[in-house]
């Protein structure tokens, strides 16, 4: 049982990590676009 719990936690953290990176890249691209204008 603990192994599956660890796997679930890993999946949750990885998706959270991907979502954070996605939001950060979106914000960075928006900033670069507004600064280049």
Number of C-alpha atoms within 10 A of each C-alpha: 5 7 8 9 10 11 11 12 12 12 12 12 12 12 12 12 11 12 12 12 12 12 11 12 12 12 12 12 12 12 11 11 10 9 8 7 5
